[in-house]
């Protein structure tokens, strides 16, 4: 029977060797659109979320509205990330057209990025409205990428 130290060393060495290899490359999707070596498949996501704006409500209460924002060329969609300790719902109001929400999207507590409006043109003015399931004393913190 080997010692626990030897087993730990073997696992650590194997793990290091697994991560020391060359990074995986995506296969081209079509012969007319080849992927060059060194292409970063996550670059569009980093660019989109890199311009995110933070909203902070001292007390979450029953919700609130953030913005007015204007869509940009960074993202094709409007994305929201809930950084609060409780779940909330979000919708987008396209202020130049209406004062009503597009549709409600559930955002779990400490969520990742979730799309709340898809295929939005550049230069569109909007607000993000939040609605909580109950009165919240904790802050509502969200990030918007558009």
Secondary structure as UniProt FT lines:
FT   HELIX           4..19
FT   TURN            31..32
FT   TURN            37..38
FT   TURN            41..42
FT   HELIX           43..50
FT   STRAND          53..57
FT   STRAND          61..70
FT   STRAND          78..82
FT   STRAND          88..93
FT   TURN            95..97
FT   STRAND          105..107
FT   TURN            109..110
FT   STRAND          113..117
FT   TURN            122..123
FT   STRAND          125..136
FT   STRAND          140..145
//
